[in-house]
């Protein structure tokens, strides 16, 4: 099974998210191309951002935090 490069997946997801239209842009132009009022277009854009993030994180597991050294090992 090929190793997944999560850093690349995260980078690609963030690049896609940065290409989304700004809230001001949606307010100005959402009616003509999408046929939506700006509130509905903004809600859909928010849902798309969440879906992009979930997709990038799918299958990712954080490494457990390193345990601190035991007090007995610190004594000399």
Secondary structure as UniProt FT lines:
FT   HELIX           6..18
FT   HELIX           23..34
FT   HELIX           38..57
FT   TURN            58..59
FT   HELIX           71..74
//
